[in-house]
Each structure stands twice: as C-alpha cells, then as structure tokens.
Amino acid sequence: MTLQRQFAFWAAALAALIVFLWLFSEILLPFIAGLVLAYFLDPVADALERLGLPRVVATLVILLAAVFGLVLVVLLILPILGDQVVKLAANLPELLKAMLARFDELAPAWLKQMIASSGADMQGSVTDVAGRAAGWVASLLTSVWSGGMALVNILSLLIITPIVAFYLLADWDHMVAKVDSWLPRDHAETVRAVARDINSAMASFIRGQGTVCLLLGGFYAVGLSLTGLNFGLAIGFGAGLLSFIPYVGAIIGAILAIGVGLVQFWPDYVSVLAVAGVFALGQFIEGNFLSPKLVGSSIGLHPVWLMFALFAFGYLFGFVGLLLAVPLAAAAGVLVRFALKHYLGSKLYLGVPREGAAQSIKSDKGRRRRS
C-alpha cells in the first residue's frame, strides 16, 4: 500500500470516528465511562491475577469494591458537594464584590493609586466579570447535564457503566491480542511501538494524574473544611479536579480559597494563613511524593495542548468529549512526535545529498544530448 493510500485510509477512519461520536454522543456516556474505568483498573486486575485469582473473579472483586465506594460517595458526600457548588455559583457575584472591598481595605496605597491612575473601573469591571462568570458556570452545568444526560439518566449510567466495565476488564487481554492479530504484518512492529508509546502517555496521565487529582481533591476538601472555610468542600474538590491541567487547579483553587478566607475570616489572619497552608502543603506533597511516584517525570502533554483539547472536545461532544479529550490528546501527541521523527529523517527535510544531486544533473544532461 502506497503512502498516499495509507494516509487516505487513516484519514477516512478518523473522519468516520468523528462522525460516529457526533451522531451518538448523547448515548455514549455510560459506555465511554465504562471503557475509562476498565482502562484505569486494568493494572489492579493484573496484580490480582498474579496473586492467583482468575481474571473474572479479580474483575468482580474490583468492581464490587468500586461500586461500594461510589455508593458511599453518592450517599454521603455528593448531596453536600452539590449544595455547595450551587450556592457558590449563585453567590459568586456578591463574593467577588466582597473580595474587591477587602482588597480596597488591605491593598497598599501605591497599588490603589496605580490602578486609579490607569482609569480602570475596578468595581464595574468586577461586577461585570462576576455576572458573566456566574452565568457561564450555570450554562456550563446546564450544558453538561443536558448534553451528557439527554437520553441516559443517572440510573442507567450507574447500571450500564459497571456492566460495560466488567466485560471490558474481564476480556481486556483477549481484546488486545485480537486487535494485535489484525495489524498489517509488514508494519506490525512499528504499530506496536507506537501503541506502546500511546499507552505509556495515556497511563501516565489517566491513571497517574487521575489518581493524583482524586487524592489532591480529597486533601484540599478535607483541609479547607477543617479550617471552617465556606464552600470548602466544593473549592477543594474543584481544585483537585482542575489539577488534571498542571498548575491550573492549584492556582485557581488557592486564589478563590484565600479570597473567600479574607472575606470570611479577616482580621483573623491565622485562619487565612491556614487556608493558604492547605494549598502550600498540598503542592509540596504533590511535587515531592505523588507526581514523581504516580505520574513520572514526563507525560508528553503540554498544558496548553491539554487545555485546548478539553475545551475543543467538551464543546463538540459535551461531557463525553471531556472524557475522551485526554486519551485522544495523548494519542495525537505520540502520533505527531512519530511523524515528526520520520520527517526529520526523510529526504523532504534533509534534501538530496550533493553527490546524488550532481549525478542526477549529469544523467539529465545525458538524456537531453541523446534526445
């Protein structure tokens, strides 16, 4: 198969995948969630297999434990978390106004004078931004709910996802072997090498960074709640989940938490420092223990590329797109690096060697004389 035909084949396959996702995005959520869950838990199933458990038994034990934990979260934490998220979104404009008033009270004179001399209307700007932010949060929650749950409600998600995850996890090794048997024999090793790189990037980010986000979210939520911060559970979990994008979660969470702390606690600076200390300790634990152990030194995904992928896939496919954004971004990154490596070693980049070019010119002159 020529290079042009290979390119046409894979371009058609990519187009078919995009059309499929667009047509069925409303009903794919439980299946994609089951696939992500199975991929996330596959190393655990492999470890239980090495301990002597059959694959089906290991899969059943893992999913029962996961479902039990999910039920506990839904019953104990989700109602409180949902209530705080709704109240935080509703109170965001007033909260930002109060932060601005606290800033006006505590900021040094030179900083306030510099802002005033620039002609910026801080009060009006903050009010406008706050209103837009509250509306954006509300519309985002509405779009995620209606887009992700239009045809599949919460009950079907909780029922179908574990079933899909069970079958995929039980047959994971067989599916991988089956797909491997379909590879073109001439290019099988090359495809396997690319697939291993894709799996490494996806595993580092989905399993490693996903675990880091869950642990950080739990740490921030518990720590901020213990300080007595309003909306501490929502801010903590939100900061942990946003940590999927390096540095973004910690920065946004710290700014919001310290701002709320200044409004709520001041002049009790000890409580404000305690709020800041939660994020400082969380970043220390993440940077020195969690990320080196669970993620590794490099995941091959630039934060800007990751943010673009999350926004683009979320906009196109809703909540299903958010689930697919990171795996597809990781795969795309590996494929781009593979293509770039071959391009840098090709004649298109290196050009024709001078000796070869001279011989080509001589042969062209000889053909012209004969003609």
TAVENSUL-V607996 format. One record per residue. N is the residue number from 0. SS is DSSP state (H for helix, E for strand, - for the rest). PSI is psi in whole degrees, 0 to 359 (999 if undefined). Layout:
n=N ss=SS psi=PSI
n=N ss=SS psi=PSI
//
This chain:
n=0 ss=- psi=128
n=1 ss=- psi=164
n=2 ss=H psi=321
n=3 ss=H psi=318
n=4 ss=H psi=321
n=5 ss=H psi=316
n=6 ss=H psi=317
n=7 ss=H psi=320
n=8 ss=H psi=312
n=9 ss=H psi=328
n=10 ss=H psi=320
n=11 ss=H psi=321
n=12 ss=H psi=319
n=13 ss=H psi=318
n=14 ss=H psi=320
n=15 ss=H psi=320
n=16 ss=H psi=316
n=17 ss=H psi=317
n=18 ss=H psi=319
n=19 ss=H psi=313
n=20 ss=H psi=321
n=21 ss=H psi=320
n=22 ss=H psi=321
n=23 ss=H psi=19
n=24 ss=- psi=333
n=25 ss=- psi=335
n=26 ss=- psi=4
n=27 ss=- psi=347
n=28 ss=H psi=307
n=29 ss=H psi=329
n=30 ss=H psi=317
n=31 ss=H psi=319
n=32 ss=H psi=321
n=33 ss=H psi=321
n=34 ss=H psi=314
n=35 ss=H psi=318
n=36 ss=H psi=318
n=37 ss=H psi=317
n=38 ss=H psi=321
n=39 ss=H psi=322
n=40 ss=H psi=357
n=41 ss=H psi=318
n=42 ss=H psi=327
n=43 ss=H psi=318
n=44 ss=H psi=320
n=45 ss=H psi=320
n=46 ss=H psi=319
n=47 ss=H psi=326
n=48 ss=H psi=320
n=49 ss=H psi=336
n=50 ss=- psi=354
n=51 ss=- psi=357
n=52 ss=- psi=141
n=53 ss=- psi=154
n=54 ss=H psi=317
n=55 ss=H psi=318
n=56 ss=H psi=317
n=57 ss=H psi=318
n=58 ss=H psi=317
n=59 ss=H psi=318
n=60 ss=H psi=316
n=61 ss=H psi=313
n=62 ss=H psi=324
n=63 ss=H psi=318
n=64 ss=H psi=319
n=65 ss=H psi=317
n=66 ss=H psi=320
n=67 ss=H psi=315
n=68 ss=H psi=321
n=69 ss=H psi=320
n=70 ss=H psi=319
n=71 ss=H psi=317
n=72 ss=H psi=315
n=73 ss=H psi=320
n=74 ss=H psi=324
n=75 ss=H psi=321
n=76 ss=H psi=320
n=77 ss=H psi=318
n=78 ss=H psi=317
n=79 ss=H psi=317
n=80 ss=H psi=315
n=81 ss=H psi=319
n=82 ss=H psi=319
n=83 ss=H psi=321
n=84 ss=H psi=315
n=85 ss=H psi=316
n=86 ss=H psi=322
n=87 ss=H psi=317
n=88 ss=H psi=320
n=89 ss=H psi=324
n=90 ss=H psi=4
n=91 ss=H psi=315
n=92 ss=H psi=312
n=93 ss=H psi=325
n=94 ss=H psi=318
n=95 ss=H psi=324
n=96 ss=H psi=318
n=97 ss=H psi=323
n=98 ss=H psi=319
n=99 ss=H psi=319
n=100 ss=H psi=320
n=101 ss=H psi=323
n=102 ss=H psi=318
n=103 ss=H psi=330
n=104 ss=H psi=323
n=105 ss=H psi=340
n=106 ss=- psi=146
n=107 ss=- psi=157
n=108 ss=H psi=322
n=109 ss=H psi=325
n=110 ss=H psi=317
n=111 ss=H psi=323
n=112 ss=H psi=321
n=113 ss=H psi=319
n=114 ss=H psi=320
n=115 ss=H psi=321
n=116 ss=H psi=337
n=117 ss=- psi=348
n=118 ss=- psi=11
n=119 ss=- psi=133
n=120 ss=- psi=89
n=121 ss=H psi=318
n=122 ss=H psi=313
n=123 ss=H psi=321
n=124 ss=H psi=315
n=125 ss=H psi=320
n=126 ss=H psi=316
n=127 ss=H psi=314
n=128 ss=H psi=320
n=129 ss=H psi=316
n=130 ss=H psi=318
n=131 ss=H psi=319
n=132 ss=H psi=316
n=133 ss=H psi=317
n=134 ss=H psi=323
n=135 ss=H psi=318
n=136 ss=H psi=315
n=137 ss=H psi=317
n=138 ss=H psi=326
n=139 ss=H psi=313
n=140 ss=H psi=320
n=141 ss=H psi=316
n=142 ss=H psi=320
n=143 ss=H psi=318
n=144 ss=H psi=310
n=145 ss=H psi=323
n=146 ss=H psi=319
n=147 ss=H psi=339
n=148 ss=H psi=19
n=149 ss=- psi=314
n=150 ss=- psi=350
n=151 ss=- psi=112
n=152 ss=- psi=179
n=153 ss=H psi=320
n=154 ss=H psi=314
n=155 ss=H psi=326
n=156 ss=H psi=315
n=157 ss=H psi=336
n=158 ss=H psi=313
n=159 ss=H psi=320
n=160 ss=H psi=311
n=161 ss=H psi=325
n=162 ss=H psi=313
n=163 ss=H psi=315
n=164 ss=H psi=322
n=165 ss=H psi=310
n=166 ss=H psi=319
n=167 ss=H psi=319
n=168 ss=H psi=322
n=169 ss=H psi=326
n=170 ss=- psi=15
n=171 ss=H psi=309
n=172 ss=H psi=322
n=173 ss=H psi=321
n=174 ss=H psi=318
n=175 ss=H psi=317
n=176 ss=H psi=323
n=177 ss=H psi=314
n=178 ss=H psi=322
n=179 ss=H psi=326
n=180 ss=H psi=343
n=181 ss=- psi=352
n=182 ss=- psi=143
n=183 ss=- psi=129
n=184 ss=H psi=324
n=185 ss=H psi=333
n=186 ss=H psi=17
n=187 ss=H psi=315
n=188 ss=H psi=321
n=189 ss=H psi=315
n=190 ss=H psi=320
n=191 ss=H psi=319
n=192 ss=H psi=317
n=193 ss=H psi=319
n=194 ss=H psi=322
n=195 ss=H psi=320
n=196 ss=H psi=319
n=197 ss=H psi=316
n=198 ss=H psi=321
n=199 ss=H psi=316
n=200 ss=H psi=316
n=201 ss=H psi=319
n=202 ss=H psi=318
n=203 ss=H psi=320
n=204 ss=H psi=311
n=205 ss=H psi=309
n=206 ss=H psi=311
n=207 ss=H psi=301
n=208 ss=H psi=328
n=209 ss=H psi=317
n=210 ss=H psi=319
n=211 ss=H psi=317
n=212 ss=H psi=317
n=213 ss=H psi=316
n=214 ss=H psi=317
n=215 ss=H psi=319
n=216 ss=H psi=316
n=217 ss=H psi=318
n=218 ss=H psi=311
n=219 ss=H psi=317
n=220 ss=H psi=314
n=221 ss=H psi=315
n=222 ss=H psi=314
n=223 ss=H psi=325
n=224 ss=H psi=322
n=225 ss=H psi=331
n=226 ss=- psi=348
n=227 ss=- psi=14
n=228 ss=- psi=135
n=229 ss=- psi=139
n=230 ss=- psi=24
n=231 ss=H psi=322
n=232 ss=H psi=314
n=233 ss=H psi=315
n=234 ss=H psi=319
n=235 ss=H psi=311
n=236 ss=H psi=321
n=237 ss=H psi=317
n=238 ss=H psi=321
n=239 ss=H psi=317
n=240 ss=H psi=322
n=241 ss=H psi=346
n=242 ss=- psi=353
n=243 ss=- psi=328
n=244 ss=- psi=115
n=245 ss=- psi=133
n=246 ss=- psi=335
n=247 ss=H psi=312
n=248 ss=H psi=314
n=249 ss=H psi=318
n=250 ss=H psi=310
n=251 ss=H psi=315
n=252 ss=H psi=317
n=253 ss=H psi=316
n=254 ss=H psi=314
n=255 ss=H psi=316
n=256 ss=H psi=316
n=257 ss=H psi=323
n=258 ss=H psi=314
n=259 ss=H psi=322
n=260 ss=H psi=320
n=261 ss=H psi=320
n=262 ss=H psi=320
n=263 ss=H psi=318
n=264 ss=H psi=335
n=265 ss=- psi=135
n=266 ss=- psi=20
n=267 ss=- psi=82
n=268 ss=H psi=339
n=269 ss=H psi=318
n=270 ss=H psi=322
n=271 ss=H psi=317
n=272 ss=H psi=327
n=273 ss=H psi=319
n=274 ss=H psi=313
n=275 ss=H psi=324
n=276 ss=H psi=329
n=277 ss=H psi=315
n=278 ss=H psi=323
n=279 ss=H psi=317
n=280 ss=H psi=320
n=281 ss=H psi=318
n=282 ss=H psi=325
n=283 ss=H psi=316
n=284 ss=H psi=318
n=285 ss=H psi=313
n=286 ss=H psi=330
n=287 ss=H psi=342
n=288 ss=H psi=305
n=289 ss=H psi=303
n=290 ss=H psi=314
n=291 ss=H psi=326
n=292 ss=H psi=318
n=293 ss=H psi=329
n=294 ss=H psi=315
n=295 ss=- psi=181
n=296 ss=- psi=331
n=297 ss=- psi=134
n=298 ss=- psi=354
n=299 ss=- psi=14
n=300 ss=- psi=117
n=301 ss=- psi=139
n=302 ss=H psi=323
n=303 ss=H psi=317
n=304 ss=H psi=321
n=305 ss=H psi=316
n=306 ss=H psi=318
n=307 ss=H psi=317
n=308 ss=H psi=317
n=309 ss=H psi=315
n=310 ss=H psi=316
n=311 ss=H psi=310
n=312 ss=H psi=326
n=313 ss=H psi=321
n=314 ss=H psi=320
n=315 ss=H psi=319
n=316 ss=H psi=9
n=317 ss=- psi=216
n=318 ss=H psi=327
n=319 ss=H psi=321
n=320 ss=H psi=324
n=321 ss=H psi=323
n=322 ss=H psi=327
n=323 ss=H psi=346
n=324 ss=H psi=311
n=325 ss=H psi=313
n=326 ss=H psi=316
n=327 ss=H psi=326
n=328 ss=H psi=319
n=329 ss=H psi=316
n=330 ss=H psi=318
n=331 ss=H psi=321
n=332 ss=H psi=317
n=333 ss=H psi=316
n=334 ss=H psi=321
n=335 ss=H psi=317
n=336 ss=H psi=322
n=337 ss=H psi=314
n=338 ss=H psi=320
n=339 ss=H psi=321
n=340 ss=H psi=316
n=341 ss=H psi=326
n=342 ss=H psi=317
n=343 ss=H psi=342
n=344 ss=- psi=6
n=345 ss=- psi=166
n=346 ss=H psi=335
n=347 ss=H psi=325
n=348 ss=H psi=314
n=349 ss=H psi=334
n=350 ss=- psi=174
n=351 ss=- psi=130
n=352 ss=- psi=152
n=353 ss=H psi=318
n=354 ss=H psi=316
n=355 ss=H psi=323
n=356 ss=H psi=319
n=357 ss=H psi=317
n=358 ss=H psi=323
n=359 ss=H psi=321
n=360 ss=H psi=317
n=361 ss=H psi=317
n=362 ss=H psi=324
n=363 ss=H psi=319
n=364 ss=H psi=321
n=365 ss=H psi=319
n=366 ss=H psi=322
n=367 ss=H psi=319
n=368 ss=H psi=316
n=369 ss=H psi=328
n=370 ss=- psi=999
//
